């Protein structure tokens, strides 16, 4: 019986990759653009993944690529927040509901206070994490939003060889909620179906007898996506998931989150491999 083999590449985007400086684009008025939130080693991760896609293309039946997709105005970006004295909030600052209630951090627009507090309360009630203010990243339409060039080329070659399209999934466009997972936002906005469980994507991925997963970052978007896959796929499907560990890495300072994630997924039966050892057969 022929197996269905899929690749899920999570957020393999320029802003998350520590590509060398000679890869950075130069704009005539903006100057040089560097990746805004690079994961250490991500350039090599994506080169390995691109090589693996090229060598295993004949056995990969479907490719899904997720794209973190944000506006500059976003509850998890510095443009939204200020300190009590009006000074900006530095990237990588964690903001709790209590800090907002005590006016240590406040939205720049006073009318947004009630919405921000409602979000923070809902987020913290889940016990997953507090809000982190990230550097502006993966801004829709920017170079940083685009795919790593070598993986883009490998996907193009796969499409030519297999005569089928890559499935692109955009996430994070709602500025009022964080959206790490490809399957749903951290807090669902009842007015925006795009933040709820993506049942179409879930059904697509459920068809895989083997779902190979790579991307950035293992501490955040890869972790959240895989946790949701294990939660929402039918019983027994966790054993069909495989993490390419040399094609992902954690955000600096969150290495322990990656290890906690790996440990929890091994306990659920998720498979692990590296790109140089994973050779596919139908």
Secondary structure, 3 states (H helix, E strand, C coil): CCCCEEEEEECCEHHHECCCHHHCCEECCCEECCCCCCECCHHHHHHHHHHHHHHHHHHCCEEEEEEECECCCCCCEHHHEEECCCCECCCCEEECHHHHHCCCEEECCHHHHHHHHHHHHHHHHCCCCCEEEECCCCECCCHHHCECHHHHHHHHHHHHHHCCCCEEEEECCCCCCCCCCCCCCCCCCCCCHHHCCCHHHHHHHHCCCEEEEEECCCCCHHHHHHHHHHHHCCCCHHHHEEEEHHHCCCCCCCHHHHHHHHHHHHHHCCEEECCCCCCCCC
